[in-house]
Amino acid sequence: MRKLSGWQKAGLIAGVGCFSILGVLVIGLVVAVVWARSTIADLGDTTPATVERTIPVASAVDASPVPPAGPAAPSGSATPPATPAANERPLNLTLDLQEGSFTIRPGPPGSQVQVQGTFAPGLYELTENHDAATRSSAIRFRAKAPMWARILSGIGGGDDSRDRPELTVLIPPATPMNLTLRLSMGESRIDLGGLDLGDVSVDASMGEYRLDFGQPVTGSVRRLRLDTSMGNVSLDNLGNARPQTVETAASMGNLTADLGGAWTPGSDAALSFTQSMGEMTLRVPSGLRLETDFRNAEGQPSDRPAVEPDASTDPNAPLLRLRVTSSMGETRVIRY
């Protein structure tokens, strides 16, 4: 047998070492897949099931007995302000939705909050929490299984029972409410048109989101706050919300906002848009009066071309006071 040279011995040892490492990796991957599938199996049924759930919220009519009247106030003394009954306070509704395809829109008149769709009960959970004292309701949808287990359990020709959940949430249109939306790792189509809204807060991250006001809301939104990161977001028909104040912050993604819609004649709205590391496009109808203030990341006035002047000569046209702060990205304001 011919004696191997030093280089040949080194090559043989390196080859054996590489195959050994490869073998260890394969064995480790197999073990991880088996462990992941065992973890998933322990959680329950992974077959998607249809869900139709009605979630009652605080009654719109206060059925509690009226407390007896107290003694009359002395003559000349100030009358204490009346404490609002529970049904006079708006509902505080929170929707916390993760990892799925979600549709949020108004439900039929006189209805409660309804959730419809499909998801695997062994992989995801739909929970609710209510506080009658503060007239608050929270609905949460999230994964029960860890992300690594769901990813690894799909390796090697697993079944198709782990399709992305699809849920539709119907919101009662005649219920006055403050609405909070927390959306992440998914896709959402949201239409809040026709609802009776006070404050609206939206946190959206890692996904594709479309927020629309398809028709005018009841009254006007006092404050709309939109905070987005690592995703693409579009905001349509903002004028149908008739907001008094808009505060938007977007980072690491693209934001497109159309400020058209049925603004209240003579209204005066303050709009703030902040963008970092992404593109922002704001579309403003020519029939609106517009005041702009562009700032850089340090809050200093930005040197950029002026926006096309107003086309409306109506002194009663809605006035938008627009402040735009941007850094590490492109911002465009388009009149149409």
KEPA-341871 format. One record per atom (N, C-alpha, C): x, y, z. Coordinates in steps of 0.2 Angstrom, whole numbers, plus 2048, in hexadecimal, padded with zeros to 3 digits. Last residue first. Example, Ala and Ser with C-alpha at 12.3 -4.5 7.8 and 13.67 -1.06 7.14 Angstrom:
# KEPA-341871
8407F58238447FB8248408008278427E482783E7EA8278427F0827
***
This chain:
# KEPA-341871
6F294E7E16EE94B7DB6E794E7DB7029507E66FC9537E66F89507E070D9477F070B9477E970494A7EA71C9467F87169497F971394A7F272893A7FD72593E7F771E9407F973893580373193880472F93C7FF74492980574192E80173A92F80375192781274B92580E74992A80975792C81E75992681B75492381674993482575093382575292C82273D94182873F93B82474793A82572D94882C73494782E73794082B72195382972494D82672B94D82971195982C71895A82E71B95382C70496282670895C82570F95E8276F59678296FB96982B70096382C6E796981F6EC9648216F39678236D796F81E6DE97181F6E296C8226C996F8136CD96C8196D496E8196C297E80E6C597880C6C99758126BE98B80F6BB9868146BE97F8126C39928056C699380C6C398E8116C798B7F66C298C7FB6C598D8026D09897EC6D09907EE6CA9917F46DB97C7EA6D597E7EC6D59857EE6E89787E76E497A7E16DD97D7E36F797D7EF6F097B7EF6ED97D7E97079797E770297D7EB6FB97B7EA71296B7E970D96F7E47089737E871F96E7F471996A7F271596E7EE7309727F17299747F472496F7F073E9677F373A96B7EF73396C7F27479698037449657FE74096A7F975096981175096D80A74E96880574796982074B96581B74A96981474B96F83074797082A74B96D82474F96383D75196983974D96983374E95784374995B84474A96284175794D83F75995284575495784675294883475294483A75494884074995682D74E95182C74E94D83373995B82773E95B82C74395582B72C96682073196081F73796182471D96A82172396C82472796682470F97281871496D81971A96F81D6FE97381670497781970997181A6F097380B6F697080E6FB9748106DF9708076E59758096EA97280C6DA9657FA6DB9678016E096C8026D99627ED6D39667F06D49687F76E295A7EA6E49617E86DE9657EB6E694D7F56E29507F06E39577F06F69457F76F294A7FA6ED94D7F57009387FC6FC93A7F76F693F7FA71093480170A93780370693A7FD71B92780371892B7FE71192D80172B92280972492580B72192980573791580B73491A80672D91C80974491481773F91181373C91780F74A91982474C91382074691081C73C92182B74391F82C74591982873092E82D73292882A73A92782A72293583372993483572B92D83171594083271893A82F71F93A83070794883970E94783A7109408376FA9548376FD94D83570494D8366ED95C83D6F495C83E6F695483C6DF9648356E295E8386E995E8386D096C8356D796E8366DB9688396C296E82B6C596B8306CD96D8306BA9738216BC9788266C097582B6B196481F6B296B81C6B496F8226B99558236B495A8256B59618226BE94A8156C094F81B6BA95381C6BC93D80E6B79428106B99468166CB93B8046C59398086C193E80A6DD93A8046D793B8016D19398066EA9368076E793B80C6E093D8096F29288076EE92C8036EA93080870392280A6FC92480D6F992980870E91580C70A91980770491B80A71E91081171791381371491780D72990381372690880F71F90A81173790181F7318FF81B72F90481773E90682B74090082773A8FD82373090E83373790D83273890682F72591B83772691583372E91483271892383F71F92183F72091B83C70B92F84070E92983D71592983D6FD93684670593584870792F8456F19428446F493C8416FB93C8436E294984A6E994984B6EB9428486D59498466D894F8486DF94F8486CF9408376D394083D6D594783F6C693A82E6C59418316C99428376C592E8276C692E82F6C59358326C593381B6BF93081D6BF92E8256D29368186CD93C8196C793981C6D992B8156DA92D81C6D493381D6D992180A6D392580C6D39288136E69168106E191880B6DB91C80E6F69118136F09148166EC9188117019038136FD90880F6F790A8137118FC81670A8FF81970790481471C8F08187198F58137128F68167298EE8257238EC8217218F181C7308F38317328ED82D72C8EA8297238FB83972A8F983972B8F383571890883F71A90383A72190183A70B91084671290E8477149088446FF91C8477019168437099168446F192384E6F992284F6FA91C84B6E693084E6E892984B6EF92984B6D99378586E09368576E292F8546CB9388556CF93E8596D793D8576C29368476C793384B6CB93984F6B193B8476B793C8456BC93884A6A19358426A593A8466AB93B8436A492583C69F92983F6A392E8446AE92782D6AC9248336A79288366AB92481B6AC9298216AA9258276B39158146AD91A8156AE91E81B6BF90F8156BB90E80F6B591380F6CD91181A6C791481D6C29148176DA90581C6D69098186D090C81C6EA8FE81C6E59018206E190681C6F38F08196EF8F58166E98F881A7038E981A6FD8EB81E6F98F181970E8DC81C70B8E08177048E281A71B8DB8287168D88247138DD81F7218E08357238DA83171E8D782D7158E983E71C8E783D71C8E183970B8F684470B8F083F7138EF83E6FF8FD84F7068FB84F7078F584A6F49098506F690484C6FD90384D6E69118586ED9108586EF9098556DA91D8596DC9178556E49178566CD9248636D49238626D691D85E6BF92285D6C29288606C992885F6B291D8516B991C8546BB9238576A891384A6A791984F6AD9198536AA90F8396AA90E8406A99148446AB91282B6A491182E6A49108356BA90A8286B590E8266AE90D8296C590282A6C19048306BC90982E6CC8F48246C78F98226C38FC8286DB8EC8216D78EF8266D28F48236E48DE81E6DF8E281B6DA8E581F6F48D78226ED8DA8246EA8DE81F6FF8CB8256FC8CF8206F58D182270D8C98307078C682C7058CB8277148CE83C7168C78387108C58347078D684570E8D584470F8CE8406FE8E384D6FE8DE8477068DD8466F38EA8576FA8E88576FA8E28526E88F78586E98F18546F18F08556DB8FE8626E28FD8616E38F685D6CE90A8626D090485F6D890485F6C190F86C6C891186A6CB90A8686AF9118666B590D8696BC91186869E90F8656A49148666AA91086969690485A69990486169F90986169290284D68E9078516919078586998F784769A8FE8456979038496A38EB84E69C8EE84E69D8F584C6AE8E28446AE8E78496A78EA8496B58D38406B08D783E6AE8DC8456C38CB8396C08CE8406BB8D383E6C88BD8326C58C38316C28C58376D78B382F6D28B58336CF8BC8316E18A682B6DD8AB8286D78AD82C6F189F82E6EA8A08306E78A682C6FA8958226FA89C8256F289D8276FB8848246F988A8206F98908246FE87782970087D82C7008838286FA86C8236F686E8286F887582B7018648196FF86B8186FA86E81D70E85A82070885B81D70786381C72085A81B71B85A81F71485B81C72C85881472685681172085681673785E81A73785681973085481773286A82673786782273686082172986E82F72786E82872C86B82372F86F83B72B86A83A72886983373787B83A73A87483973586F83872D88583C73188583673487E83572788284872388284372788183C73388385172F87C85072B87C84A73689084F73B88B84D73788584C72A89785572C89784E73189284C72188D86172689185F72889185870F88D86171588986071B88E85E70589686170689286770D88F8677038A685A70589F85A70689C8616F48B085D6FB8AF85C6FD8A885C6E98BD8606EA8B785C6F18B685B6DE8C486B6E48C38696E58BC8656D48D28706D48CC86C6DB8CA86A6CD8DB87E6D48D987A6D38D28776C48E88846C48E18816CA8E087D6BD8F28906C28F088C6C28E988A6B68FA89A6B38F88946B98F788F6BB8FA8A76BE8FF8A26BB8FE89B6B38EF8AC6B48F68B06B68FB8AB6B48E48A46AE8E88A46AF8EF8A76C08DE89B6BF8E28A16B98E68A16C58CF8926C08D58936C18D889A6CD8C68866CD8C988D6C98CF88D6D08B887C6CD8BE87D6CD8C08846D98AF86F6D78B08766D48B78766DE8A28656DA8A88656D78A986C6ED89B8606E889B8656E58A28646F588E8566F38958576EE89585C6F78808556FD8848546FB88C8566EB8798576F187785B6F787C85A6E288084F6E28818576E887E85A6E58878416E68818446E788284C6D88918396DF89183C6DF88A8406CD89C8316CF8958326D68968356BE8A78356C48A58316C689E8326B98B483F6B78AF83A6BE8AD8376B28BD84C6B98BB8496B78B48456AA8CC8516A98C584E6B08C384B6A28D685D6A88D58596A88CD8576908D78596968D785D69C8D68596858E28506888DC85168D8DD85767E8ED84B67B8E985067F8E38536828EB83A6808EF83F67D8EA8456918DF83668A8E28356878E683B6A18E683869C8E18376968E48366B08ED82F6A98EE8336A58E88326BF8E48306BA8E882D6B48E98316CE8DC82D6CA8DF8326C68E482F6D68CD8296D28D28276CE8D582C6E68C58296E18C882C6DD8CD8286F08B88296ED8BC8246E78BF8276FD8B78356F88B48326F68B982C7058BB8427068B683D7008B383A6FA8C384D7018C284B7018BB8476F18D08556F18CB8506F88C984D6E78D78606EE8D58606EF8CF85B6DC8E48626DD8DE85E6E58DD85D6D38EC86E6D98EA86C6D98E48686C78F88726C88F286F6CF8F186C6BE90087D6C590087C6C78F98796AF90987B6B290287B6BA9038796AC9188836AD91487D6B090D87F6A091B8906A791B88E6A791688769391989269491F88F69B91F88D69290D89969090D89269191388F6959118A669A90D8A269890D89B6929238A869091C8A96959188A569C9308AF69992D8A96979258AB6979398BD69C9348BA6989308B569494B8BD6919448BC69793F8BA69C9568C769B9548C169994D8C169495E8D569995A8D26989578CC68F96F8D668D9688D56929648D269497A8E36959788DC6929718DB6889838ED68E97E8EC68E97C8E567C9898EE68298D8EC6889898EB67597F8FA6749848F567A9888F467C96E8FA67A9748FD67997A8F86759618F167A9658F267896C8F566B9548F766B95A8F367195E8F56719438F966E9498FC66F94F8F76709398EA67393B8F066F9418F366592D8E36689348E366A9358EA66B91C8E06669218E366A9288E36709168D06719178D766D91D8DA66890C8C566A9138C666B9148CE66E8FB8C16699008C566C9078C66758F88B16768F88B86718FD8BB6758F78A366F8F48A76708F58AE67A90189767B90089E6758FE8A267C8FC8876778FE88B6798FD8936868F58816858FC87F6808FF8836918EA88A68A8EC88868A8F48866A18E688469D8E98896968EB8866A08D88796A38DE87C69E8E18816A18C787469D8CD8766A18D287A6A68C08656A98C286C6A58C886E6A38B285D6A08B885E6A38BA8656AC8A88516AB8AA8586A88B18596B089C8486AB8A18476A98A384E6BC89383F6BA8968456B589C8446C18848386BE88A8376BB88C83E6D287E83A6CB87D83B6C888483A6E08758346DD87B8346D587A8356E886983F6E486A8396E08708396F086684A6F286B8456EE86C83F6EB86485A6E98638536EC86884F6F98658666F28638646F186385C70686686B70186C86B6FA86B86970D85B86870B85C86E70686286F71185E85A70C85985C70985986371B86785C71586985970F86485B72585F86272286586671B86786372785685872485385E72185986272C85E84E72685B84D72385885373886285573386785372C86485273F85585673D85985C73785E85B74085384873C84E84D73A85285374985D84574285D84273E85884675485B84D75086184E74986184B75884F84875684F84F75285585075C85383B75784E83C75484E84376685C83F76085E83B75A85A83C77085384476D85984876685B84577384C83977084883F76C84E84377885683177285282F76F84F83578385983977E85E83777885B83578B84E83978885084078285583E78E84D82C78A84782F78784A83579685882A79085782778B85282A7A185483379D85A83479685A8317A584982B7A384883279E84E8347A984F8207A384A81F7A18498267B48568257AE85A8217A88558217BC84C8297BA85182E7B485582B7C084681E7BC8428237B98478287C78508177C184D8157BC84A81A7D18528207CD85881F7C685581C7D884681F7D58488267D084D8257DC8468127D78418147D484381B7E48528117DE85280D7D984C8107EE84D81A7EB85381C7E48538187F38428127F08418187EC84781B7F78498077F28458067EF84380D80285180C7FC85480A7F685080980B84681080884A81580284E81380683780780A83D80880784180D80482680B80182C80980683280B80B81880380B81C80980982380780380B7FB8078107FB8068158018047FA800800800800804806800
***
